[in-house]
Amino acid sequence: MSLIDAAREVREFAYAPYSGFKVGAAVRAASGTVHRGCNVENVAYPEGTCAEAGAIAAMIAAGETEIVEVCVIADSPQPVPPCGGCRQKLAEFARGDVPVLLATTAGATLATTVAELLPGRFEAAHMPEGR
């Protein structure tokens, strides 16, 4: 299954009764395994979970820590980028040159990279030594 197909399929399981805005995400780990996630809303905003965070959590739960490809899909007039928090989460597990495909359910796509989504990312080198 392609990464976009995996994201499209998992999007259908999104729990979005409040916004009606379903998002699906899929990440390919260094092993080649695809991990998926969908947004899960909560009536107590902003206590929900983004699709990208769900896919990353699934990857970590499977014992993997490196993302080599990302896809995010939503039913939107134009491709929707990850929120700021999810950009940082992706940057934690992906090099800057990792490809990110943003897509709509209607077929529009936008190709970018983790570095283009989050220039000047915060990383471990910014932390004081010994932490």
Buried (B, 14 or more C-beta within 10 A) or exposed (E): EEBBEBBBBBBEEBEBEEEEEBBBBBBBBBEEEBBBBBBBBEEEEEEBBBBBBBBBBBBEEEEBEBBBBBBBBBBBEEBBBBBEEBBBBBBBBBEBEBBBBBBBBEEEEBEBBBBEBBEEBEEEEEEEEEE
